[in-house]
Amino acid sequence: MQGSALSGGDKIFIELVKKWRDKLDITLFLSAEGAKICERQGLGGVKYEIGASDKFSQRGYLRDYFYRTWNSIKYSKCKNLSSGDIIYSSSDFGPDSIPAFIIKLRNPGVLWIAGFFLFSPTPWQRNSPYKGKKWFIGLFYWISQLPIYYLINRFADIVFVTSEPDIPKFINFKRGKENIIVVRGGVDTNPSNKYLNSNNIVP
């Protein structure tokens, strides 16, 4: 989680925690920015641990990215998880995925669930959203995603994606299709399902 906006991956993360919190003992390892987002979304009933402050949040995307990644790596080295514990990295960004990889490497018995919801377009694609001043950010995102994809594909136990076409990209010698799960957009459908099954529908 970075900035004040809520990404699709953030929405998925929040809805998953809401579904899991009554069944699991959950601790969220977050940046200060991430904690503020979760609080605004009413994500209570779980423990929070802050691994990086927001002191660089107004000093540019790249500076904040590297600061949070570095602090998350240092923080992950202090965490002692046991075999059978579950760690969920909510996106392919470095501050989320690299600490999870380090924890998995230190303790292979930990179950790593990795969210990978969007493959970055190459910066020179005609329909790339990274144009003009955003071109360098797009280039950085594309380059930084390559090693993250390798780490997730090689070491994660379960991968969450948002579309069926992404499933084959994560099938390998240790992970079959059954461990690649399509998660749809982070929208909680329970309220709409409850309404559609009620007698309150107006034709």
GUSETI-170634 format. One record per residue (C-alpha): residue number from 0; residue in one letter; chain; x, y, z. Coordinates in nm, 2 decimals, padded with zeros to 4 digits. Example, Ala and Ser with C-alpha at 12.3 -4.5 7.8 and 13.67 -1.06 7.14 Angstrom:
2
node nr: 0 rest: A kette: A x: 01.23 y: -00.45 z: 00.78
node nr: 1 rest: S kette: A x: 01.37 y: -00.11 z: 00.71
This chain:
203
node nr: 0 rest: M kette: A x: 00.00 y: 00.00 z: 00.00
node nr: 1 rest: Q kette: A x: 00.15 y: 00.33 z: -00.11
node nr: 2 rest: G kette: A x: -00.01 y: 00.67 z: -00.12
node nr: 3 rest: S kette: A x: -00.37 y: 00.75 z: -00.02
node nr: 4 rest: A kette: A x: -00.55 y: 00.58 z: -00.32
node nr: 5 rest: L kette: A x: -00.68 y: 00.23 z: -00.29
node nr: 6 rest: S kette: A x: -00.56 y: 00.00 z: -00.56
node nr: 7 rest: G kette: A x: -00.73 y: -00.32 z: -00.68
node nr: 8 rest: G kette: A x: -00.48 y: -00.53 z: -00.49
node nr: 9 rest: D kette: A x: -00.55 y: -00.32 z: -00.18
node nr: 10 rest: K kette: A x: -00.92 y: -00.39 z: -00.21
node nr: 11 rest: I kette: A x: -00.86 y: -00.76 z: -00.25
node nr: 12 rest: F kette: A x: -00.63 y: -00.76 z: 00.05
node nr: 13 rest: I kette: A x: -00.88 y: -00.58 z: 00.27
node nr: 14 rest: E kette: A x: -01.17 y: -00.80 z: 00.17
node nr: 15 rest: L kette: A x: -00.96 y: -01.11 z: 00.23
node nr: 16 rest: V kette: A x: -00.87 y: -01.00 z: 00.58
node nr: 17 rest: K kette: A x: -01.23 y: -00.92 z: 00.66
node nr: 18 rest: K kette: A x: -01.32 y: -01.28 z: 00.56
node nr: 19 rest: W kette: A x: -01.02 y: -01.44 z: 00.74
node nr: 20 rest: R kette: A x: -01.01 y: -01.24 z: 01.06
node nr: 21 rest: D kette: A x: -01.28 y: -01.44 z: 01.24
node nr: 22 rest: K kette: A x: -01.11 y: -01.77 z: 01.16
node nr: 23 rest: L kette: A x: -00.74 y: -01.69 z: 01.19
node nr: 24 rest: D kette: A x: -00.50 y: -01.50 z: 01.42
node nr: 25 rest: I kette: A x: -00.39 y: -01.23 z: 01.19
node nr: 26 rest: T kette: A x: -00.11 y: -00.98 z: 01.22
node nr: 27 rest: L kette: A x: -00.07 y: -00.71 z: 00.95
node nr: 28 rest: F kette: A x: 00.29 y: -00.60 z: 00.88
node nr: 29 rest: L kette: A x: 00.24 y: -00.26 z: 00.72
node nr: 30 rest: S kette: A x: 00.39 y: 00.08 z: 00.64
node nr: 31 rest: A kette: A x: 00.24 y: 00.38 z: 00.82
node nr: 32 rest: E kette: A x: 00.06 y: 00.46 z: 00.50
node nr: 33 rest: G kette: A x: -00.09 y: 00.11 z: 00.48
node nr: 34 rest: A kette: A x: -00.21 y: 00.13 z: 00.84
node nr: 35 rest: K kette: A x: -00.39 y: 00.45 z: 00.77
node nr: 36 rest: I kette: A x: -00.56 y: 00.30 z: 00.46
node nr: 37 rest: C kette: A x: -00.67 y: 00.00 z: 00.67
node nr: 38 rest: E kette: A x: -00.81 y: 00.22 z: 00.95
node nr: 39 rest: R kette: A x: -01.01 y: 00.43 z: 00.70
node nr: 40 rest: Q kette: A x: -01.15 y: 00.11 z: 00.56
node nr: 41 rest: G kette: A x: -01.26 y: -00.01 z: 00.90
node nr: 42 rest: L kette: A x: -01.03 y: -00.30 z: 00.92
node nr: 43 rest: G kette: A x: -01.04 y: -00.38 z: 01.29
node nr: 44 rest: G kette: A x: -01.01 y: -00.71 z: 01.48
node nr: 45 rest: V kette: A x: -00.65 y: -00.77 z: 01.38
node nr: 46 rest: K kette: A x: -00.31 y: -00.67 z: 01.51
node nr: 47 rest: Y kette: A x: -00.10 y: -00.41 z: 01.34
node nr: 48 rest: E kette: A x: 00.28 y: -00.38 z: 01.33
node nr: 49 rest: I kette: A x: 00.44 y: -00.09 z: 01.15
node nr: 50 rest: G kette: A x: 00.76 y: -00.16 z: 00.96
node nr: 51 rest: A kette: A x: 00.82 y: 00.17 z: 00.79
node nr: 52 rest: S kette: A x: 00.71 y: 00.53 z: 00.86
node nr: 53 rest: D kette: A x: 00.56 y: 00.77 z: 00.60
node nr: 54 rest: K kette: A x: 00.84 y: 01.02 z: 00.62
node nr: 55 rest: F kette: A x: 00.92 y: 00.98 z: 00.25
node nr: 56 rest: S kette: A x: 00.56 y: 00.96 z: 00.13
node nr: 57 rest: Q kette: A x: 00.58 y: 01.32 z: 00.00
node nr: 58 rest: R kette: A x: 00.93 y: 01.30 z: -00.15
node nr: 59 rest: G kette: A x: 00.86 y: 01.11 z: -00.47
node nr: 60 rest: Y kette: A x: 00.75 y: 00.76 z: -00.56
node nr: 61 rest: L kette: A x: 01.10 y: 00.61 z: -00.61
node nr: 62 rest: R kette: A x: 01.25 y: 00.74 z: -00.29
node nr: 63 rest: D kette: A x: 00.95 y: 00.62 z: -00.09
node nr: 64 rest: Y kette: A x: 00.96 y: 00.28 z: -00.27
node nr: 65 rest: F kette: A x: 01.32 y: 00.22 z: -00.19
node nr: 66 rest: Y kette: A x: 01.29 y: 00.34 z: 00.17
node nr: 67 rest: R kette: A x: 00.99 y: 00.11 z: 00.24
node nr: 68 rest: T kette: A x: 01.15 y: -00.18 z: 00.07
node nr: 69 rest: W kette: A x: 01.47 y: -00.15 z: 00.27
node nr: 70 rest: N kette: A x: 01.29 y: -00.11 z: 00.60
node nr: 71 rest: S kette: A x: 01.05 y: -00.40 z: 00.52
node nr: 72 rest: I kette: A x: 01.36 y: -00.62 z: 00.45
node nr: 73 rest: K kette: A x: 01.52 y: -00.53 z: 00.78
node nr: 74 rest: Y kette: A x: 01.19 y: -00.58 z: 00.96
node nr: 75 rest: S kette: A x: 01.13 y: -00.92 z: 00.80
node nr: 76 rest: K kette: A x: 01.47 y: -01.05 z: 00.93
node nr: 77 rest: C kette: A x: 01.35 y: -00.99 z: 01.29
node nr: 78 rest: K kette: A x: 01.03 y: -01.20 z: 01.25
node nr: 79 rest: N kette: A x: 01.04 y: -01.56 z: 01.36
node nr: 80 rest: L kette: A x: 00.76 y: -01.75 z: 01.20
node nr: 81 rest: S kette: A x: 00.70 y: -02.12 z: 01.25
node nr: 82 rest: S kette: A x: 00.63 y: -02.39 z: 01.00
node nr: 83 rest: G kette: A x: 00.26 y: -02.39 z: 00.92
node nr: 84 rest: D kette: A x: 00.23 y: -02.02 z: 00.96
node nr: 85 rest: I kette: A x: 00.09 y: -01.83 z: 00.66
node nr: 86 rest: I kette: A x: 00.23 y: -01.51 z: 00.51
node nr: 87 rest: Y kette: A x: 00.03 y: -01.32 z: 00.24
node nr: 88 rest: S kette: A x: 00.21 y: -01.06 z: 00.02
node nr: 89 rest: S kette: A x: -00.06 y: -00.84 z: -00.12
node nr: 90 rest: S kette: A x: 00.11 y: -00.73 z: -00.44
node nr: 91 rest: D kette: A x: 00.41 y: -00.77 z: -00.67
node nr: 92 rest: F kette: A x: 00.57 y: -00.45 z: -00.53
node nr: 93 rest: G kette: A x: 00.91 y: -00.49 z: -00.36
node nr: 94 rest: P kette: A x: 00.79 y: -00.37 z: -00.01
node nr: 95 rest: D kette: A x: 00.53 y: -00.65 z: -00.01
node nr: 96 rest: S kette: A x: 00.69 y: -00.94 z: -00.19
node nr: 97 rest: I kette: A x: 01.06 y: -00.92 z: -00.10
node nr: 98 rest: P kette: A x: 01.01 y: -00.95 z: 00.28
node nr: 99 rest: A kette: A x: 00.77 y: -01.25 z: 00.22
node nr: 100 rest: F kette: A x: 01.04 y: -01.41 z: 00.01
node nr: 101 rest: I kette: A x: 01.30 y: -01.36 z: 00.28
node nr: 102 rest: I kette: A x: 01.08 y: -01.52 z: 00.54
node nr: 103 rest: K kette: A x: 01.00 y: -01.81 z: 00.31
node nr: 104 rest: L kette: A x: 01.37 y: -01.86 z: 00.24
node nr: 105 rest: R kette: A x: 01.45 y: -01.86 z: 00.62
node nr: 106 rest: N kette: A x: 01.17 y: -02.10 z: 00.70
node nr: 107 rest: P kette: A x: 01.06 y: -02.32 z: 00.40
node nr: 108 rest: G kette: A x: 00.78 y: -02.46 z: 00.62
node nr: 109 rest: V kette: A x: 00.59 y: -02.12 z: 00.61
node nr: 110 rest: L kette: A x: 00.31 y: -02.11 z: 00.35
node nr: 111 rest: W kette: A x: 00.36 y: -01.82 z: 00.12
node nr: 112 rest: I kette: A x: 00.05 y: -01.69 z: -00.06
node nr: 113 rest: A kette: A x: 00.15 y: -01.42 z: -00.31
node nr: 114 rest: G kette: A x: -00.08 y: -01.17 z: -00.48
node nr: 115 rest: F kette: A x: 00.02 y: -01.09 z: -00.84
node nr: 116 rest: F kette: A x: -00.26 y: -00.90 z: -01.00
node nr: 117 rest: L kette: A x: -00.12 y: -00.71 z: -01.29
node nr: 118 rest: F kette: A x: 00.16 y: -00.77 z: -01.53
node nr: 119 rest: S kette: A x: 00.33 y: -00.44 z: -01.61
node nr: 120 rest: P kette: A x: 00.31 y: -00.33 z: -01.98
node nr: 121 rest: T kette: A x: 00.64 y: -00.26 z: -02.15
node nr: 122 rest: P kette: A x: 00.70 y: 00.11 z: -02.15
node nr: 123 rest: W kette: A x: 00.71 y: 00.13 z: -02.53
node nr: 124 rest: Q kette: A x: 00.37 y: -00.03 z: -02.58
node nr: 125 rest: R kette: A x: 00.13 y: 00.20 z: -02.76
node nr: 126 rest: N kette: A x: -00.14 y: 00.15 z: -02.50
node nr: 127 rest: S kette: A x: 00.09 y: 00.18 z: -02.20
node nr: 128 rest: P kette: A x: -00.06 y: 00.41 z: -01.93
node nr: 129 rest: Y kette: A x: 00.29 y: 00.54 z: -01.86
node nr: 130 rest: K kette: A x: 00.33 y: 00.83 z: -02.10
node nr: 131 rest: G kette: A x: 00.51 y: 01.16 z: -02.09
node nr: 132 rest: K kette: A x: 00.65 y: 01.23 z: -01.74
node nr: 133 rest: K kette: A x: 00.53 y: 00.89 z: -01.62
node nr: 134 rest: W kette: A x: 00.74 y: 00.70 z: -01.87
node nr: 135 rest: F kette: A x: 01.04 y: 00.66 z: -01.63
node nr: 136 rest: I kette: A x: 00.80 y: 00.53 z: -01.36
node nr: 137 rest: G kette: A x: 00.66 y: 00.28 z: -01.61
node nr: 138 rest: L kette: A x: 01.01 y: 00.17 z: -01.70
node nr: 139 rest: F kette: A x: 01.10 y: 00.12 z: -01.33
node nr: 140 rest: Y kette: A x: 00.78 y: -00.07 z: -01.26
node nr: 141 rest: W kette: A x: 00.84 y: -00.30 z: -01.56
node nr: 142 rest: I kette: A x: 01.21 y: -00.37 z: -01.47
node nr: 143 rest: S kette: A x: 01.14 y: -00.41 z: -01.10
node nr: 144 rest: Q kette: A x: 00.86 y: -00.66 z: -01.16
node nr: 145 rest: L kette: A x: 01.08 y: -00.90 z: -01.35
node nr: 146 rest: P kette: A x: 01.28 y: -01.03 z: -01.05
node nr: 147 rest: I kette: A x: 00.96 y: -01.02 z: -00.83
node nr: 148 rest: Y kette: A x: 00.78 y: -01.24 z: -01.09
node nr: 149 rest: Y kette: A x: 01.08 y: -01.49 z: -01.08
node nr: 150 rest: L kette: A x: 01.08 y: -01.50 z: -00.70
node nr: 151 rest: I kette: A x: 00.70 y: -01.55 z: -00.67
node nr: 152 rest: N kette: A x: 00.69 y: -01.81 z: -00.95
node nr: 153 rest: R kette: A x: 00.98 y: -02.00 z: -00.80
node nr: 154 rest: F kette: A x: 00.91 y: -01.99 z: -00.43
node nr: 155 rest: A kette: A x: 00.55 y: -01.90 z: -00.35
node nr: 156 rest: D kette: A x: 00.32 y: -02.19 z: -00.26
node nr: 157 rest: I kette: A x: 00.00 y: -02.03 z: -00.38
node nr: 158 rest: V kette: A x: -00.05 y: -01.74 z: -00.62
node nr: 159 rest: F kette: A x: -00.36 y: -01.52 z: -00.64
node nr: 160 rest: V kette: A x: -00.43 y: -01.37 z: -00.98
node nr: 161 rest: T kette: A x: -00.73 y: -01.17 z: -01.13
node nr: 162 rest: S kette: A x: -00.78 y: -01.34 z: -01.46
node nr: 163 rest: E kette: A x: -00.77 y: -01.69 z: -01.61
node nr: 164 rest: P kette: A x: -00.51 y: -01.60 z: -01.88
node nr: 165 rest: D kette: A x: -00.26 y: -01.54 z: -01.60
node nr: 166 rest: I kette: A x: -00.28 y: -01.89 z: -01.46
node nr: 167 rest: P kette: A x: -00.04 y: -02.06 z: -01.71
node nr: 168 rest: K kette: A x: 00.23 y: -01.81 z: -01.63
node nr: 169 rest: F kette: A x: 00.26 y: -01.95 z: -01.28
node nr: 170 rest: I kette: A x: 00.23 y: -02.32 z: -01.34
node nr: 171 rest: N kette: A x: 00.56 y: -02.49 z: -01.29
node nr: 172 rest: F kette: A x: 00.72 y: -02.81 z: -01.16
node nr: 173 rest: K kette: A x: 00.61 y: -02.75 z: -00.80
node nr: 174 rest: R kette: A x: 00.28 y: -02.56 z: -00.84
node nr: 175 rest: G kette: A x: -00.01 y: -02.69 z: -01.03
node nr: 176 rest: K kette: A x: -00.32 y: -02.51 z: -01.16
node nr: 177 rest: E kette: A x: -00.50 y: -02.59 z: -00.83
node nr: 178 rest: N kette: A x: -00.27 y: -02.36 z: -00.64
node nr: 179 rest: I kette: A x: -00.32 y: -02.06 z: -00.87
node nr: 180 rest: I kette: A x: -00.65 y: -01.89 z: -00.76
node nr: 181 rest: V kette: A x: -00.84 y: -01.63 z: -00.95
node nr: 182 rest: V kette: A x: -00.96 y: -01.36 z: -00.72
node nr: 183 rest: R kette: A x: -01.21 y: -01.12 z: -00.88
node nr: 184 rest: G kette: A x: -01.14 y: -00.75 z: -00.83
node nr: 185 rest: G kette: A x: -01.16 y: -00.72 z: -00.45
node nr: 186 rest: V kette: A x: -01.53 y: -00.65 z: -00.45
node nr: 187 rest: D kette: A x: -01.73 y: -00.80 z: -00.16
node nr: 188 rest: T kette: A x: -02.03 y: -00.96 z: -00.33
node nr: 189 rest: N kette: A x: -02.21 y: -01.07 z: -00.01
node nr: 190 rest: P kette: A x: -02.43 y: -00.75 z: 00.02
node nr: 191 rest: S kette: A x: -02.54 y: -00.77 z: -00.34
node nr: 192 rest: N kette: A x: -02.61 y: -01.14 z: -00.32
node nr: 193 rest: K kette: A x: -02.81 y: -01.08 z: 00.00
node nr: 194 rest: Y kette: A x: -03.02 y: -00.81 z: -00.18
node nr: 195 rest: L kette: A x: -03.08 y: -01.02 z: -00.49
node nr: 196 rest: N kette: A x: -03.20 y: -01.31 z: -00.28
node nr: 197 rest: S kette: A x: -03.44 y: -01.09 z: -00.08
node nr: 198 rest: N kette: A x: -03.79 y: -00.96 z: -00.14
node nr: 199 rest: N kette: A x: -03.68 y: -00.60 z: -00.17
node nr: 200 rest: I kette: A x: -03.59 y: -00.60 z: -00.54
node nr: 201 rest: V kette: A x: -03.77 y: -00.33 z: -00.74
node nr: 202 rest: P kette: A x: -03.84 y: -00.43 z: -01.10
